[in-house]
Each structure stands twice: as structure tokens, then as C-alpha cells.
Amino acid sequence: MDISRTTAAVQQYLDGLGEVDGNSAAEPLVRDLLTRALDRLHLLCARLLRREYPRLTRGPLNLQSEELLSAVVERLLKAMRNVRPTTVRQFFALANQHMRWELNDLARRLDSGTPAAELHESWIALNRPSQSSIPPAPNLSRILTAIDDLGEEEREVFSLVRLQGLSHGEAAQVVGVSTKTVQRRLRRSLVLLSERLGDLASGS
């Protein structure tokens, strides 16, 4: 996947959205934008799911990246009726936020043992939602809260590099800053998370 070409194409669609008024006129452009960005969005969904939420890919949910992508696209179609990103950075930040909302909501509901036949219409039904089949994750909410509490710049770079697996250079293209700036923000985010979650690493 050519990230620079995808970035340029996404920006063209965002520029076009800025020139139209009303959801009826914007919706075809939004759909075209999401279609053009689909491969990139799928890659981000797959990386985030595999790196940070692997337990959701196992039973009872067996969540697949394609199913997460479907949910995220549905969310973006609705969100962009009210929110119009003007830059590639803003667009992928919006997409990343909705990916995390989907996964966080599902993980929390699984951890609480909430019974459900189906947690999302695009996901596989929970056939055996017994508490014993749910891998324990008592610290998940605390970790998610610590990430959410990071400053916007640090949270964005941490998500792109550590959660979605982008290189420092790729993240710099998305954010629109230098690679050194990405590295500096990432270091700052790791220091802050270490201060807040250090006891987890030490096993205390």
C-alpha cells in the first residue's frame, strides 16, 4: 500500500467535502472517501485488534478485522454528518477514535460478563457468553483510561505507533510533523504511562 498516494487522495476528498453544503450533497463524497481509504483503515483495524485486543479474536466472540472495519465504517458514515475533518491527520484521528470506542466498549462488556446474543449487528453472535470463557483482564480499564488521559498529541502518536504499528516516518506523514517530533511525543507518552502504570509492569 502506497501511504503517500493514499494520503494525497484522502486529502483531495476532504477538500471536496469542504466545498459542499448539506449531508445529501456530502454523503456520496464521504462514501467515496471511505472507499479510497478502505485498505488503510483495514490495515489499522487489523493491527490494533491483533496487538492490543487479541483475546477478542478468540471465543466466544471470534472477532475478525473485517467485522471491526465494517463497524468503523458505519460509525464514520454517521459521525461525518456532523464532523468534517479538513486534514488527513484529523480524518485518521477520527477513525482511530471510533476503532478504540468499538473495541473498548466490547472489551468492557465482556469483562463485566454482560450477557448478549449479539453486541453489534456486524459481529458474530455470542453463543456461549459464560464468565468462565472470558479471559480475565482486571487491569484493562485502568490501562485504557491511562491512554485516554494522555494529552492529545501524545495520545495520537502513541496510538499510531504502538497500537496501529506505523513506523515513526509513517506516523509523521499522518500527523504532519517531523519524524523527530513523533519520536519526542512518543517518548513523552511512554514516560507518562510508565508513571501511571509502573506497578503493573513490576507485578505489584
Phi, psi and omega per residue, in radians:
M1 nan 2.227 3.138
D2 -1.519 1.792 -3.064
I3 -1.122 -0.687 -3.102
S4 -1.137 -0.671 3.111
R5 -1.202 -0.723 3.088
T6 -1.074 -0.744 3.135
T7 -1.045 -0.797 -3.130
A8 -1.118 -0.727 -3.131
A9 -1.158 -0.754 3.123
V10 -1.063 -0.730 -3.136
Q11 -1.114 -0.625 3.103
Q12 -1.093 -0.754 3.110
Y13 -1.149 -0.700 3.113
L14 -1.112 -0.672 3.082
D15 -1.099 -0.713 3.121
G16 -1.124 -0.668 3.117
L17 -1.115 -0.544 -3.136
G18 -1.228 -0.210 -3.087
E19 -1.806 0.013 -3.122
V20 -2.034 2.675 3.120
D21 -2.045 2.491 3.060
G22 1.530 2.556 -3.107
N23 -1.195 -0.549 -3.113
S24 -1.109 -0.739 3.136
A25 -1.302 -0.527 -3.062
A26 -1.432 -0.518 -3.005
E27 -0.984 -0.784 3.105
P28 -1.047 -0.661 3.112
L29 -1.180 -0.676 3.115
V30 -1.103 -0.752 3.127
R31 -1.123 -0.722 3.098
D32 -1.127 -0.691 3.111
L33 -1.068 -0.830 -3.120
L34 -1.150 -0.622 3.084
T35 -1.111 -0.753 -3.133
R36 -1.165 -0.591 -3.102
A37 -1.601 0.065 -2.972
L38 -1.037 -0.788 -3.110
D39 -1.084 -0.741 3.125
R40 -1.141 -0.749 3.118
L41 -1.111 -0.707 3.120
H42 -1.103 -0.741 3.119
L43 -1.062 -0.759 3.138
L44 -1.140 -0.724 3.097
C45 -1.060 -0.802 -3.099
A46 -1.111 -0.742 -3.122
R47 -1.168 -0.777 -3.120
L48 -1.123 -0.754 -3.135
L49 -1.137 -0.778 -3.077
R50 -1.237 -0.687 -3.045
R51 -1.407 -0.708 -2.978
E52 -1.971 -0.317 -3.090
Y53 -2.317 0.789 -3.070
P54 -1.083 -0.490 -3.124
R55 -1.140 -0.411 3.117
L56 -1.298 -0.279 3.111
T57 -1.461 -0.132 3.108
R58 -1.754 3.105 3.125
G59 -1.142 2.671 0.104
P60 -1.487 -0.101 -3.021
L61 -1.528 -0.765 -3.118
N62 0.979 0.782 -3.093
L63 -1.175 2.337 3.100
Q64 -1.874 2.691 -3.128
S65 -1.073 -0.571 3.116
E66 -1.124 -0.622 3.128
E67 -1.243 -0.688 3.061
L68 -1.113 -0.741 3.119
L69 -1.030 -0.753 3.123
S70 -1.037 -0.760 3.141
A71 -1.150 -0.684 -3.124
V72 -1.186 -0.731 3.108
V73 -1.077 -0.743 3.103
E74 -1.060 -0.748 3.118
R75 -1.094 -0.770 -3.096
L76 -1.158 -0.646 3.088
L77 -1.017 -0.703 3.130
K78 -1.323 -0.767 -3.072
A79 -1.103 -0.640 -3.048
M80 -1.389 0.050 2.942
R81 -1.306 -0.437 -3.101
N82 -2.022 -0.425 -3.112
V83 -2.047 2.203 -3.136
R84 -2.067 1.639 3.077
P85 -1.049 2.526 3.140
T86 -1.913 -0.197 3.132
T87 -2.285 2.801 3.097
V88 -1.052 -0.682 3.118
R89 -1.012 -0.833 -3.124
Q90 -1.135 -0.678 -3.121
F91 -1.105 -0.870 -3.113
F92 -1.267 -0.463 3.025
A93 -1.146 -0.711 3.093
L94 -1.110 -0.784 3.124
A95 -1.088 -0.756 3.138
N96 -1.077 -0.711 3.130
Q97 -1.083 -0.721 -3.135
H98 -1.248 -0.571 3.033
M99 -1.057 -0.815 -3.109
R100 -1.164 -0.688 3.102
W101 -1.062 -0.768 3.131
E102 -1.069 -0.880 -3.063
L103 -1.229 -0.703 3.129
N104 -1.106 -0.738 -3.135
D105 -1.094 -0.785 3.141
L106 -1.132 -0.772 -3.117
A107 -1.106 -0.725 -3.139
R108 -1.149 -0.682 -3.135
R109 -1.215 -0.623 3.060
L110 -1.160 -0.744 -3.129
D111 -1.114 -0.566 -3.131
S112 -1.447 -0.123 3.141
G113 1.297 0.389 -3.137
T114 -1.088 2.093 3.126
P115 -1.261 2.410 3.114
A116 -2.755 2.408 3.048
A117 -1.368 -0.506 -3.117
E118 -2.783 2.108 -3.092
L119 -1.542 -0.328 3.072
H120 -2.730 2.452 -3.044
E121 -1.090 -0.357 3.141
S122 -1.679 0.056 -3.103
W123 -1.899 2.810 3.127
I124 -1.226 2.481 -3.125
A125 -1.100 2.585 3.055
L126 -1.484 1.725 -3.050
N127 -1.323 -0.577 -3.127
R128 -2.337 1.316 -3.073
P129 -1.416 0.893 3.123
S130 -1.447 2.585 -3.097
Q131 -1.068 -0.586 -3.087
S132 -1.179 -0.382 -3.114
S133 -1.536 -0.055 -3.089
I134 -1.710 2.054 3.133
P135 -1.035 2.276 -3.109
P136 -1.172 2.444 3.080
A137 -2.574 1.195 -3.034
P138 -1.105 -0.368 -3.074
N139 -1.746 0.044 -3.051
L140 -1.048 -0.858 -3.098
S141 -1.038 -0.678 3.141
R142 -1.145 -0.717 3.118
I143 -1.129 -0.798 -3.137
L144 -1.087 -0.699 3.125
T145 -1.128 -0.705 3.128
A146 -1.087 -0.704 3.109
I147 -1.177 -0.769 3.137
D148 -1.084 -0.523 -3.081
D149 -1.436 -0.100 3.059
L150 -1.119 2.713 3.024
G151 -1.069 2.761 -3.054
E152 -0.970 -0.791 -3.098
E153 -1.142 -0.783 -3.127
E154 -1.175 -0.732 -3.128
R155 -1.102 -0.715 -3.121
E156 -1.107 -0.837 -3.106
V157 -1.194 -0.721 3.112
F158 -1.032 -0.753 -3.136
S159 -1.120 -0.770 -3.098
L160 -1.152 -0.762 -3.028
V161 -1.521 -0.895 -3.014
R162 -1.501 -0.549 -3.121
L163 -1.636 -0.727 -3.061
Q164 -1.711 -0.162 3.005
G165 1.395 0.299 3.091
L166 -1.275 2.632 3.030
S167 -1.279 2.930 3.101
H168 -1.044 -0.688 3.133
G169 -1.170 -0.729 3.118
E170 -1.131 -0.746 3.111
A171 -1.091 -0.659 3.133
A172 -1.093 -0.648 3.104
Q173 -1.136 -0.741 -3.117
V174 -1.163 -0.765 -3.070
V175 -1.364 -0.494 -3.123
G176 1.470 0.580 3.097
V177 -2.288 3.125 3.128
S178 -1.351 2.799 3.090
T179 -1.052 -0.669 3.126
K180 -1.102 -0.637 3.104
T181 -1.150 -0.715 3.070
V182 -1.042 -0.808 -3.130
Q183 -1.083 -0.705 -3.141
R184 -1.145 -0.762 3.134
R185 -1.166 -0.646 3.126
L186 -1.140 -0.773 3.106
R187 -1.037 -0.722 -3.136
R188 -1.125 -0.709 3.135
S189 -1.138 -0.678 -3.132
L190 -1.187 -0.649 3.090
V191 -1.104 -0.801 -3.125
L192 -1.107 -0.751 3.139
L193 -1.177 -0.631 3.105
S194 -1.109 -0.683 3.123
E195 -1.138 -0.659 -3.056
R196 -1.504 -0.448 -3.027
L197 -2.141 0.241 -3.059
G198 -1.008 -0.573 -3.125
D199 -1.182 -0.442 3.100
L200 -1.205 -0.710 -3.135
A201 -1.171 -0.582 -3.113
S202 -1.472 -0.188 3.095
G203 1.412 0.250 -3.134
S204 -1.426 nan nan
